[in-house]
Amino acid sequence: MYKLSLFVALAAAAVLPLHAQNECKSAILQQLKISRDFTLKVADAMPAADYGFKMTPAQMSFGEQMVHLSQGLTYFLSPFKGEKPNPLKPASMKKDDIVAFVRSAFDKAIETVSALTPDQLAKNYKDKSGDGLLIAMLEHTAHHRASAEMYLRLKGITPPEYMD
């Protein structure tokens, strides 16, 4: 009886981290999809003529914010593939090309995160765990999207309401 109880306890302990990793991955995927949809609404809210707008000369333009935010997805996901970050660029810095680039970057990120294994999530990559990289990716995205919302406000545009 003791051996059976010990076996059940050890089996439960082994499965618990896997369950927690699957829950984390599921939550990240849900937030990544929300982030994609909300980011596209923010990108769409800015008129095409104002994609080059900068709040100050030293800052990125609105379009550059959107591109940087999207390239960040690649940056944070590249360690999972054992690659150095090599972010792509949109076809041009025009609104339509940037919006298409944002959508594509998020869709690729969602595809990548969906395929991550529990071992990849548990592994340490330099200074962050796998799930830590995913959380940092979402934080980076939120930071730059919030900056883009400030650009909208300076242009007299009310940003889309956050959705979750």
C-alpha positions in Angstrom: 0.0 0.0 0.0 2.8 2.4 0.9 4.6 1.8 -2.5 1.3 2.4 -4.3 0.7 5.7 -2.4 4.3 6.8 -3.1 3.9 6.0 -6.8 0.7 7.9 -7.1 2.2 10.9 -5.3 5.3 10.9 -7.5 3.2 10.5 -10.7 1.0 13.4 -9.6 4.1 15.5 -8.9 5.5 14.8 -12.3 2.2 15.7 -14.1 1.6 18.9 -12.1 4.3 20.9 -13.8 3.2 19.7 -17.2 -0.4 20.8 -16.4 0.9 24.2 -15.2 2.9 24.6 -18.4 0.0 23.8 -20.6 -2.2 26.3 -18.6 0.5 28.9 -19.0 0.8 28.2 -22.8 -2.9 28.4 -23.2 -3.2 31.7 -21.3 -0.3 33.2 -23.4 -2.0 32.1 -26.6 -5.3 33.6 -25.5 -3.5 36.9 -24.7 -1.5 36.8 -27.8 -4.7 36.6 -29.9 -6.3 39.4 -28.0 -3.1 41.4 -28.4 -3.1 40.8 -32.2 -6.7 41.9 -32.6 -6.2 45.0 -30.4 -2.9 46.0 -32.0 -4.6 45.8 -35.5 -7.4 48.1 -34.2 -4.8 50.6 -33.0 -2.9 50.3 -36.3 -6.0 50.8 -38.3 -7.1 53.9 -36.2 -4.2 56.0 -37.5 -4.8 57.5 -40.9 -2.3 56.4 -43.6 -1.0 60.0 -44.0 0.1 60.0 -40.3 2.1 56.8 -40.2 5.2 58.9 -40.3 4.1 61.0 -37.3 6.6 61.3 -34.4 5.8 62.8 -31.0 9.4 64.1 -30.8 12.2 63.9 -33.3 14.1 61.3 -31.2 11.2 58.9 -31.1 10.0 56.3 -33.6 7.2 57.2 -35.9 3.8 55.6 -35.4 4.6 53.2 -38.2 8.0 52.4 -36.8 6.3 51.7 -33.4 4.0 49.1 -35.1 6.9 47.5 -37.0 9.2 47.4 -33.9 6.4 45.9 -31.8 5.9 43.2 -34.5 9.6 42.5 -34.9 9.8 42.0 -31.1 7.6 38.9 -31.4 10.4 37.3 -33.5 13.1 38.5 -31.1 11.4 36.9 -28.1 10.5 33.7 -29.9 13.8 33.0 -31.7 15.5 31.4 -28.7 12.9 28.6 -28.8 14.1 27.7 -32.3 17.8 28.1 -31.4 18.1 31.0 -33.8 19.5 34.5 -33.5 16.8 37.1 -33.9 16.4 38.0 -37.6 13.2 40.1 -37.8 11.7 40.7 -41.1 10.5 44.1 -42.4 7.3 45.2 -44.1 7.3 45.7 -47.9 7.2 49.4 -47.2 6.5 51.9 -44.5 3.0 52.6 -45.9 0.0 51.8 -43.7 -1.3 48.9 -45.7 2.1 47.2 -45.8 2.6 47.8 -42.1 -0.8 46.5 -41.1 -0.2 43.3 -43.2 3.2 42.9 -41.6 1.7 43.3 -38.1 -1.0 40.7 -38.9 1.6 38.3 -40.3 4.0 38.7 -37.4 1.3 37.9 -34.9 0.0 35.0 -36.9 3.5 33.5 -37.0 4.0 34.1 -33.3 0.7 32.4 -32.5 1.7 29.4 -34.7 5.1 29.2 -33.0 3.7 29.4 -29.5 1.1 26.8 -30.3 3.8 24.4 -31.3 6.0 24.9 -28.2 6.6 21.7 -26.1 6.6 21.5 -22.3 10.4 21.0 -22.5 10.8 24.2 -24.4 8.7 26.1 -21.9 10.6 24.8 -19.0 14.1 25.3 -20.5 16.2 28.4 -19.6 17.3 30.6 -22.4 20.2 32.8 -21.2 18.5 34.9 -18.5 14.9 33.8 -18.9 12.8 30.7 -18.7 10.7 29.8 -21.7 7.5 31.0 -20.1 9.4 34.1 -19.0 10.3 34.9 -22.6 6.6 34.6 -23.5 5.6 37.0 -20.7 8.3 39.4 -21.7 7.1 39.3 -25.3 3.6 40.3 -24.2 4.9 43.0 -22.0 7.0 44.4 -24.9 4.0 44.4 -27.2 1.8 46.2 -24.6 4.5 48.8 -24.0 4.8 49.8 -27.7 1.1 49.5 -28.4 0.5 51.9 -25.5 3.1 54.3 -27.0 1.2 54.1 -30.3 -2.0 55.0 -28.5 -0.4 58.2 -27.3 0.4 59.0 -30.9 -3.3 58.6 -31.7 -4.3 60.9 -28.9 -1.8 63.6 -30.0 -3.5 63.5 -33.4 -6.9 63.9 -31.7 -7.9 60.3 -32.3 -9.5 58.3 -29.5 -7.8 54.9 -29.4 -9.9 51.8 -29.6 -11.2 50.5 -26.3 -9.2 47.7 -24.9 -10.7 44.3 -25.3 -10.1 41.2 -23.3 
